[in-house]
Amino acid sequence: MARNEGQLRMFETQSFDNGVTRLLETGIAADWRCNIWHIRGRDRDLIIDTGFGLQSMSGTVARLSERPVIAVCTHSHHDHAGGLCQFDQRLGHGLEADIFAKPTRENTVCDLLDATVIRAEPSRDFDINTWCYQPAPLTGTIDEGDVIDLGDRQFQVLHLPGHSPGSVALWEAATGTVFTGDALYDGILYDHLYHSVPEQMMESLNRICDMPLSVVHAGHFSSFGPDRAKTIKAEYLSGKRSMLCPR
Ligand SMILES: [Zn+2]
């Protein structure tokens, strides 16, 4: 029987060093969808950010059923936390626990969305103008200094407020890898949202750039190294990459 592979392919995947895979939701516009990171561990796997969640991740990504999965959201915005409800173990910063548990279009910044963001509607009655993600109460909160242990590899939690109050990054010292969410990515940084604090964003950028980085796996767009991170920071400071500054 002929099957349309294109329709079945809900996620694009890309493999990186150290057992890291990037998943991208094919139904969401490329300039809007977040990077969903899957990290393989000996005893358990880690998912960092969960996308819009319009499609089942565990049902379509076979590797996700090989080991128990801990899902961490770098923050509670709609493009990162939409799929969190699909996971049994759900971690995020306590400062955004209320948003994960009781998401609204306002507190998850869905008001930024329009029809151009959705490339494939998940159902006939789907409406991006009223959509919000399903509640995903955290099963545990994480904060600065906490360690997420996959058995053979450890990820340290960095609290990096600015984009949102409970933004976190995960740092693997052994490989010099940091997963930054929206605290740092290679694009215009969103520092203009209702709970953004640009001064904190700058402090968070300084913190990331002062680390002995090997690679930055960001919340959106491509991964990059320490030099690019410093360039992005400098361009943010000059206003070039700030939503608050006219370009
Ligand atoms: Zn965000």
py3Dmol code that shows the C-alpha trace and the ligand (Angstrom):
import py3Dmol

protein = """\
ATOM      1  CA  MET A   1       0.000   0.000   0.000  1.00  0.00           C
ATOM      2  CA  ALA A   2       1.386   3.382  -0.968  1.00  0.00           C
ATOM      3  CA  ARG A   3       1.808   5.744   1.951  1.00  0.00           C
ATOM      4  CA  ASN A   4       2.591   9.393   1.886  1.00  0.00           C
ATOM      5  CA  GLU A   5       5.836   9.627   3.872  1.00  0.00           C
ATOM      6  CA  GLY A   6       5.617  13.406   3.824  1.00  0.00           C
ATOM      7  CA  GLN A   7       2.426  13.367   5.831  1.00  0.00           C
ATOM      8  CA  LEU A   8       3.884  10.937   8.340  1.00  0.00           C
ATOM      9  CA  ARG A   9       7.001  12.919   8.986  1.00  0.00           C
ATOM     10  CA  MET A  10       6.053  15.137  11.914  1.00  0.00           C
ATOM     11  CA  PHE A  11       9.636  15.889  12.967  1.00  0.00           C
ATOM     12  CA  GLU A  12      12.876  16.592  11.159  1.00  0.00           C
ATOM     13  CA  THR A  13      15.847  15.172  13.020  1.00  0.00           C
ATOM     14  CA  GLN A  14      19.521  16.100  12.987  1.00  0.00           C
ATOM     15  CA  SER A  15      22.278  14.300  14.891  1.00  0.00           C
ATOM     16  CA  PHE A  16      25.133  16.044  16.698  1.00  0.00           C
ATOM     17  CA  ASP A  17      28.144  14.804  18.671  1.00  0.00           C
ATOM     18  CA  ASN A  18      27.735  13.231  22.122  1.00  0.00           C
ATOM     19  CA  GLY A  19      24.378  11.572  21.588  1.00  0.00           C
ATOM     20  CA  VAL A  20      22.523  14.820  20.935  1.00  0.00           C
ATOM     21  CA  THR A  21      19.681  14.938  18.410  1.00  0.00           C
ATOM     22  CA  ARG A  22      17.687  17.967  17.368  1.00  0.00           C
ATOM     23  CA  LEU A  23      14.000  17.517  16.570  1.00  0.00           C
ATOM     24  CA  LEU A  24      12.088  20.153  14.630  1.00  0.00           C
ATOM     25  CA  GLU A  25       8.319  20.221  14.197  1.00  0.00           C
ATOM     26  CA  THR A  26       7.570  20.131  10.467  1.00  0.00           C
ATOM     27  CA  GLY A  27       4.132  21.693  10.969  1.00  0.00           C
ATOM     28  CA  ILE A  28       5.531  24.927  12.423  1.00  0.00           C
ATOM     29  CA  ALA A  29       7.246  27.718  10.440  1.00  0.00           C
ATOM     30  CA  ALA A  30      11.053  27.514  10.489  1.00  0.00           C
ATOM     31  CA  ASP A  31      11.479  31.000  11.953  1.00  0.00           C
ATOM     32  CA  TRP A  32       9.156  30.225  14.866  1.00  0.00           C
ATOM     33  CA  ARG A  33       9.573  26.584  15.931  1.00  0.00           C
ATOM     34  CA  CYS A  34      11.958  25.893  18.762  1.00  0.00           C
ATOM     35  CA  ASN A  35      14.757  23.353  18.815  1.00  0.00           C
ATOM     36  CA  ILE A  36      13.726  20.232  20.708  1.00  0.00           C
ATOM     37  CA  TRP A  37      16.858  18.535  22.056  1.00  0.00           C
ATOM     38  CA  HIS A  38      17.071  14.816  22.769  1.00  0.00           C
ATOM     39  CA  ILE A  39      20.119  13.673  24.741  1.00  0.00           C
ATOM     40  CA  ARG A  40      20.827  10.020  25.233  1.00  0.00           C
ATOM     41  CA  GLY A  41      22.045   8.812  28.610  1.00  0.00           C
ATOM     42  CA  ARG A  42      22.912   5.396  30.008  1.00  0.00           C
ATOM     43  CA  ASP A  43      19.982   5.108  32.407  1.00  0.00           C
ATOM     44  CA  ARG A  44      17.599   7.734  31.101  1.00  0.00           C
ATOM     45  CA  ASP A  45      17.240  10.272  28.326  1.00  0.00           C
ATOM     46  CA  LEU A  46      16.721  13.993  28.477  1.00  0.00           C
ATOM     47  CA  ILE A  47      14.411  16.132  26.361  1.00  0.00           C
ATOM     48  CA  ILE A  48      15.102  19.849  26.503  1.00  0.00           C
ATOM     49  CA  ASP A  49      12.064  21.828  25.325  1.00  0.00           C
ATOM     50  CA  THR A  50       9.023  20.254  23.748  1.00  0.00           C
ATOM     51  CA  GLY A  51       7.807  22.491  20.915  1.00  0.00           C
ATOM     52  CA  PHE A  52       4.157  23.376  20.293  1.00  0.00           C
ATOM     53  CA  GLY A  53       3.204  19.771  20.967  1.00  0.00           C
ATOM     54  CA  LEU A  54       0.633  19.580  18.176  1.00  0.00           C
ATOM     55  CA  GLN A  55       1.858  16.053  17.386  1.00  0.00           C
ATOM     56  CA  SER A  56       2.847  13.224  19.702  1.00  0.00           C
ATOM     57  CA  MET A  57       6.600  13.057  20.147  1.00  0.00           C
ATOM     58  CA  SER A  58       6.829   9.660  21.791  1.00  0.00           C
ATOM     59  CA  GLY A  59       4.523   8.190  19.179  1.00  0.00           C
ATOM     60  CA  THR A  60       6.627   9.329  16.245  1.00  0.00           C
ATOM     61  CA  VAL A  61      10.190   9.386  17.575  1.00  0.00           C
ATOM     62  CA  ALA A  62      11.092   5.746  18.175  1.00  0.00           C
ATOM     63  CA  ARG A  63      14.216   6.472  20.210  1.00  0.00           C
ATOM     64  CA  LEU A  64      12.128   8.209  22.843  1.00  0.00           C
ATOM     65  CA  SER A  65      10.675   4.888  23.946  1.00  0.00           C
ATOM     66  CA  GLU A  66      14.032   3.169  24.546  1.00  0.00           C
ATOM     67  CA  ARG A  67      14.659   4.577  28.044  1.00  0.00           C
ATOM     68  CA  PRO A  68      12.784   6.662  30.641  1.00  0.00           C
ATOM     69  CA  VAL A  69      12.683  10.324  29.609  1.00  0.00           C
ATOM     70  CA  ILE A  70      13.059  13.439  31.745  1.00  0.00           C
ATOM     71  CA  ALA A  71      11.561  16.471  29.999  1.00  0.00           C
ATOM     72  CA  VAL A  72      12.923  19.885  30.949  1.00  0.00           C
ATOM     73  CA  CYS A  73      11.462  23.120  29.624  1.00  0.00           C
ATOM     74  CA  THR A  74      13.841  26.057  29.502  1.00  0.00           C
ATOM     75  CA  HIS A  75      10.785  28.272  30.041  1.00  0.00           C
ATOM     76  CA  SER A  76       7.006  28.250  29.724  1.00  0.00           C
ATOM     77  CA  HIS A  77       6.387  29.999  26.378  1.00  0.00           C
ATOM     78  CA  HIS A  78       4.043  28.318  23.891  1.00  0.00           C
ATOM     79  CA  ASP A  79       6.752  27.312  21.400  1.00  0.00           C
ATOM     80  CA  HIS A  80       8.812  25.477  24.069  1.00  0.00           C
ATOM     81  CA  ALA A  81       6.303  24.031  26.537  1.00  0.00           C
ATOM     82  CA  GLY A  82       3.418  22.938  24.293  1.00  0.00           C
ATOM     83  CA  GLY A  83       4.477  19.291  24.273  1.00  0.00           C
ATOM     84  CA  LEU A  84       5.452  19.078  27.954  1.00  0.00           C
ATOM     85  CA  CYS A  85       2.138  17.431  28.897  1.00  0.00           C
ATOM     86  CA  GLN A  86       3.169  14.401  26.795  1.00  0.00           C
ATOM     87  CA  PHE A  87       5.864  13.446  29.329  1.00  0.00           C
ATOM     88  CA  ASP A  88       5.549  11.842  32.759  1.00  0.00           C
ATOM     89  CA  GLN A  89       8.566  13.626  34.279  1.00  0.00           C
ATOM     90  CA  ARG A  90       8.227  17.384  33.754  1.00  0.00           C
ATOM     91  CA  LEU A  91      10.815  19.816  35.095  1.00  0.00           C
ATOM     92  CA  GLY A  92      10.997  23.600  34.924  1.00  0.00           C
ATOM     93  CA  HIS A  93      11.885  26.562  37.121  1.00  0.00           C
ATOM     94  CA  GLY A  94       9.573  27.231  40.052  1.00  0.00           C
ATOM     95  CA  LEU A  95       9.128  30.876  39.063  1.00  0.00           C
ATOM     96  CA  GLU A  96       7.085  29.703  36.064  1.00  0.00           C
ATOM     97  CA  ALA A  97       5.348  26.737  37.730  1.00  0.00           C
ATOM     98  CA  ASP A  98       2.003  28.553  37.706  1.00  0.00           C
ATOM     99  CA  ILE A  99       2.239  29.161  33.966  1.00  0.00           C
ATOM    100  CA  PHE A 100       3.023  25.494  33.143  1.00  0.00           C
ATOM    101  CA  ALA A 101       0.062  24.439  35.308  1.00  0.00           C
ATOM    102  CA  LYS A 102      -2.381  27.092  34.127  1.00  0.00           C
ATOM    103  CA  PRO A 103      -1.282  28.251  30.681  1.00  0.00           C
ATOM    104  CA  THR A 104      -3.243  31.056  29.034  1.00  0.00           C
ATOM    105  CA  ARG A 105      -2.734  32.768  25.703  1.00  0.00           C
ATOM    106  CA  GLU A 106      -1.509  35.828  27.589  1.00  0.00           C
ATOM    107  CA  ASN A 107       0.969  34.222  29.991  1.00  0.00           C
ATOM    108  CA  THR A 108       2.480  31.946  27.287  1.00  0.00           C
ATOM    109  CA  VAL A 109       2.665  34.833  24.775  1.00  0.00           C
ATOM    110  CA  CYS A 110       0.370  33.189  22.204  1.00  0.00           C
ATOM    111  CA  ASP A 111      -0.744  36.678  21.264  1.00  0.00           C
ATOM    112  CA  LEU A 112       2.392  36.837  19.079  1.00  0.00           C
ATOM    113  CA  LEU A 113       1.023  34.058  16.852  1.00  0.00           C
ATOM    114  CA  ASP A 114      -0.692  34.375  13.506  1.00  0.00           C
ATOM    115  CA  ALA A 115      -1.675  32.043  10.664  1.00  0.00           C
ATOM    116  CA  THR A 116       1.779  32.164   9.042  1.00  0.00           C
ATOM    117  CA  VAL A 117       3.272  30.227  11.977  1.00  0.00           C
ATOM    118  CA  ILE A 118       1.289  27.048  11.234  1.00  0.00           C
ATOM    119  CA  ARG A 119       2.383  25.126   8.135  1.00  0.00           C
ATOM    120  CA  ALA A 120       0.232  22.063   8.769  1.00  0.00           C
ATOM    121  CA  GLU A 121      -2.897  22.201  10.897  1.00  0.00           C
ATOM    122  CA  PRO A 122      -3.187  19.158  13.166  1.00  0.00           C
ATOM    123  CA  SER A 123      -6.963  18.929  12.767  1.00  0.00           C
ATOM    124  CA  ARG A 124      -9.805  20.592  10.899  1.00  0.00           C
ATOM    125  CA  ASP A 125     -11.077  22.489  13.905  1.00  0.00           C
ATOM    126  CA  PHE A 126      -7.618  23.764  14.934  1.00  0.00           C
ATOM    127  CA  ASP A 127      -7.577  27.557  15.291  1.00  0.00           C
ATOM    128  CA  ILE A 128      -4.278  29.320  15.968  1.00  0.00           C
ATOM    129  CA  ASN A 129      -6.207  32.397  17.119  1.00  0.00           C
ATOM    130  CA  THR A 130      -7.657  30.564  20.112  1.00  0.00           C
ATOM    131  CA  TRP A 131      -5.088  27.767  20.679  1.00  0.00           C
ATOM    132  CA  CYS A 132      -3.144  27.416  23.885  1.00  0.00           C
ATOM    133  CA  TYR A 133      -1.172  24.414  25.081  1.00  0.00           C
ATOM    134  CA  GLN A 134      -2.513  21.800  27.481  1.00  0.00           C
ATOM    135  CA  PRO A 135      -1.719  22.311  31.178  1.00  0.00           C
ATOM    136  CA  ALA A 136       1.502  20.532  32.158  1.00  0.00           C
ATOM    137  CA  PRO A 137       1.952  20.845  35.942  1.00  0.00           C
ATOM    138  CA  LEU A 138       5.601  20.355  36.841  1.00  0.00           C
ATOM    139  CA  THR A 139       6.422  17.113  38.619  1.00  0.00           C
ATOM    140  CA  GLY A 140       9.525  18.792  40.024  1.00  0.00           C
ATOM    141  CA  THR A 141      11.101  22.243  40.025  1.00  0.00           C
ATOM    142  CA  ILE A 142      14.714  22.995  39.155  1.00  0.00           C
ATOM    143  CA  ASP A 143      16.899  25.922  40.147  1.00  0.00           C
ATOM    144  CA  GLU A 144      20.477  27.177  39.916  1.00  0.00           C
ATOM    145  CA  GLY A 145      23.017  24.487  40.794  1.00  0.00           C
ATOM    146  CA  ASP A 146      20.673  21.496  40.552  1.00  0.00           C
ATOM    147  CA  VAL A 147      22.063  18.528  38.615  1.00  0.00           C
ATOM    148  CA  ILE A 148      20.131  16.288  36.239  1.00  0.00           C
ATOM    149  CA  ASP A 149      21.845  12.896  36.135  1.00  0.00           C
ATOM    150  CA  LEU A 150      21.389  10.547  33.175  1.00  0.00           C
ATOM    151  CA  GLY A 151      23.602   7.865  34.776  1.00  0.00           C
ATOM    152  CA  ASP A 152      26.749   8.475  32.768  1.00  0.00           C
ATOM    153  CA  ARG A 153      26.411  12.204  32.209  1.00  0.00           C
ATOM    154  CA  GLN A 154      25.351  15.175  34.292  1.00  0.00           C
ATOM    155  CA  PHE A 155      23.681  18.462  33.390  1.00  0.00           C
ATOM    156  CA  GLN A 156      23.871  21.431  35.709  1.00  0.00           C
ATOM    157  CA  VAL A 157      20.992  23.896  35.873  1.00  0.00           C
ATOM    158  CA  LEU A 158      21.818  27.565  35.288  1.00  0.00           C
ATOM    159  CA  HIS A 159      19.118  30.083  36.171  1.00  0.00           C
ATOM    160  CA  LEU A 160      19.301  32.720  33.424  1.00  0.00           C
ATOM    161  CA  PRO A 161      16.405  35.186  33.812  1.00  0.00           C
ATOM    162  CA  GLY A 162      15.774  38.030  31.414  1.00  0.00           C
ATOM    163  CA  HIS A 163      13.792  36.586  28.514  1.00  0.00           C
ATOM    164  CA  SER A 164      11.440  35.240  31.179  1.00  0.00           C
ATOM    165  CA  PRO A 165      11.810  35.067  34.981  1.00  0.00           C
ATOM    166  CA  GLY A 166      12.302  31.302  35.125  1.00  0.00           C
ATOM    167  CA  SER A 167      14.491  30.784  32.070  1.00  0.00           C
ATOM    168  CA  VAL A 168      17.070  28.056  32.610  1.00  0.00           C
ATOM    169  CA  ALA A 169      19.977  26.617  30.658  1.00  0.00           C
ATOM    170  CA  LEU A 170      21.561  23.184  31.079  1.00  0.00           C
ATOM    171  CA  TRP A 171      25.341  22.878  31.186  1.00  0.00           C
ATOM    172  CA  GLU A 172      27.324  19.698  30.608  1.00  0.00           C
ATOM    173  CA  ALA A 173      30.821  20.511  31.854  1.00  0.00           C
ATOM    174  CA  ALA A 174      32.346  17.274  30.535  1.00  0.00           C
ATOM    175  CA  THR A 175      31.621  18.251  26.921  1.00  0.00           C
ATOM    176  CA  GLY A 176      31.485  22.061  27.265  1.00  0.00           C
ATOM    177  CA  THR A 177      27.933  21.971  25.930  1.00  0.00           C
ATOM    178  CA  VAL A 178      25.230  24.395  26.977  1.00  0.00           C
ATOM    179  CA  PHE A 179      21.541  24.302  26.044  1.00  0.00           C
ATOM    180  CA  THR A 180      20.396  27.893  26.343  1.00  0.00           C
ATOM    181  CA  GLY A 181      16.712  28.059  25.409  1.00  0.00           C
ATOM    182  CA  ASP A 182      15.821  31.654  24.589  1.00  0.00           C
ATOM    183  CA  ALA A 183      18.493  33.179  26.835  1.00  0.00           C
ATOM    184  CA  LEU A 184      20.847  33.021  23.826  1.00  0.00           C
ATOM    185  CA  TYR A 185      20.275  32.065  20.196  1.00  0.00           C
ATOM    186  CA  ASP A 186      21.558  33.320  16.865  1.00  0.00           C
ATOM    187  CA  GLY A 187      18.745  35.763  16.092  1.00  0.00           C
ATOM    188  CA  ILE A 188      16.984  38.850  17.445  1.00  0.00           C
ATOM    189  CA  LEU A 189      16.554  38.254  21.181  1.00  0.00           C
ATOM    190  CA  TYR A 190      13.042  38.687  22.600  1.00  0.00           C
ATOM    191  CA  ASP A 191      13.498  41.071  25.508  1.00  0.00           C
ATOM    192  CA  HIS A 192      10.187  42.913  25.089  1.00  0.00           C
ATOM    193  CA  LEU A 193       7.675  40.381  26.460  1.00  0.00           C
ATOM    194  CA  TYR A 194       5.456  41.128  29.461  1.00  0.00           C
ATOM    195  CA  HIS A 195       7.818  39.425  31.913  1.00  0.00           C
ATOM    196  CA  SER A 196      11.138  40.151  30.157  1.00  0.00           C
ATOM    197  CA  VAL A 197      13.836  42.184  31.941  1.00  0.00           C
ATOM    198  CA  PRO A 198      16.526  43.363  29.482  1.00  0.00           C
ATOM    199  CA  GLU A 199      19.085  44.120  32.224  1.00  0.00           C
ATOM    200  CA  GLN A 200      18.821  40.544  33.450  1.00  0.00           C
ATOM    201  CA  MET A 201      19.094  39.296  29.891  1.00  0.00           C
ATOM    202  CA  MET A 202      22.410  41.101  29.550  1.00  0.00           C
ATOM    203  CA  GLU A 203      23.680  39.580  32.807  1.00  0.00           C
ATOM    204  CA  SER A 204      22.635  36.141  31.620  1.00  0.00           C
ATOM    205  CA  LEU A 205      24.449  36.632  28.297  1.00  0.00           C
ATOM    206  CA  ASN A 206      27.587  37.670  30.178  1.00  0.00           C
ATOM    207  CA  ARG A 207      27.356  34.562  32.301  1.00  0.00           C
ATOM    208  CA  ILE A 208      27.051  32.208  29.340  1.00  0.00           C
ATOM    209  CA  CYS A 209      29.907  33.873  27.451  1.00  0.00           C
ATOM    210  CA  ASP A 210      32.210  33.617  30.483  1.00  0.00           C
ATOM    211  CA  MET A 211      31.877  29.827  30.556  1.00  0.00           C
ATOM    212  CA  PRO A 212      34.413  27.462  28.952  1.00  0.00           C
ATOM    213  CA  LEU A 213      32.090  26.766  26.033  1.00  0.00           C
ATOM    214  CA  SER A 214      32.582  24.250  23.300  1.00  0.00           C
ATOM    215  CA  VAL A 215      29.143  24.406  21.695  1.00  0.00           C
ATOM    216  CA  VAL A 216      25.884  26.272  22.269  1.00  0.00           C
ATOM    217  CA  HIS A 217      22.732  24.359  21.391  1.00  0.00           C
ATOM    218  CA  ALA A 218      20.210  27.175  21.439  1.00  0.00           C
ATOM    219  CA  GLY A 219      16.447  27.434  21.665  1.00  0.00           C
ATOM    220  CA  HIS A 220      16.083  28.442  18.038  1.00  0.00           C
ATOM    221  CA  PHE A 221      18.122  28.262  14.821  1.00  0.00           C
ATOM    222  CA  SER A 222      21.629  26.817  14.429  1.00  0.00           C
ATOM    223  CA  SER A 223      24.171  25.753  17.018  1.00  0.00           C
ATOM    224  CA  PHE A 224      27.406  27.724  17.366  1.00  0.00           C
ATOM    225  CA  GLY A 225      30.650  28.088  19.265  1.00  0.00           C
ATOM    226  CA  PRO A 226      32.065  30.538  21.814  1.00  0.00           C
ATOM    227  CA  ASP A 227      33.172  33.197  19.316  1.00  0.00           C
ATOM    228  CA  ARG A 228      29.719  33.468  17.795  1.00  0.00           C
ATOM    229  CA  ALA A 229      28.234  33.644  21.305  1.00  0.00           C
ATOM    230  CA  LYS A 230      30.419  36.669  22.090  1.00  0.00           C
ATOM    231  CA  THR A 231      29.447  38.328  18.792  1.00  0.00           C
ATOM    232  CA  ILE A 232      25.740  37.854  19.550  1.00  0.00           C
ATOM    233  CA  LYS A 233      26.243  39.322  23.028  1.00  0.00           C
ATOM    234  CA  ALA A 234      28.064  42.355  21.628  1.00  0.00           C
ATOM    235  CA  GLU A 235      25.392  42.893  18.996  1.00  0.00           C
ATOM    236  CA  TYR A 236      22.680  42.630  21.646  1.00  0.00           C
ATOM    237  CA  LEU A 237      24.473  45.243  23.747  1.00  0.00           C
ATOM    238  CA  SER A 238      24.648  47.557  20.723  1.00  0.00           C
ATOM    239  CA  GLY A 239      20.897  47.153  20.168  1.00  0.00           C
ATOM    240  CA  LYS A 240      21.263  45.288  16.902  1.00  0.00           C
ATOM    241  CA  ARG A 241      19.706  42.099  18.280  1.00  0.00           C
ATOM    242  CA  SER A 242      17.175  43.600  20.702  1.00  0.00           C
ATOM    243  CA  MET A 243      13.427  43.667  20.002  1.00  0.00           C
ATOM    244  CA  LEU A 244      13.307  46.879  22.032  1.00  0.00           C
ATOM    245  CA  CYS A 245      15.634  48.814  19.720  1.00  0.00           C
ATOM    246  CA  PRO A 246      14.539  50.099  16.326  1.00  0.00           C
ATOM    247  CA  ARG A 247      16.619  48.560  13.546  1.00  0.00           C
TER     248      ARG A 247
END
"""
ligand_1 = """\
1
ZN
Zn 10.540 32.250 24.751
"""
view = py3Dmol.view(width=600, height=400)
view.addModel(protein, "pdb")
view.setStyle({"model": 0}, {"cartoon": {"style": "trace"}})
view.addModel(ligand_1, "xyz")
view.setStyle({"model": 1}, {"stick": {}})
view.zoomTo()
view.show()
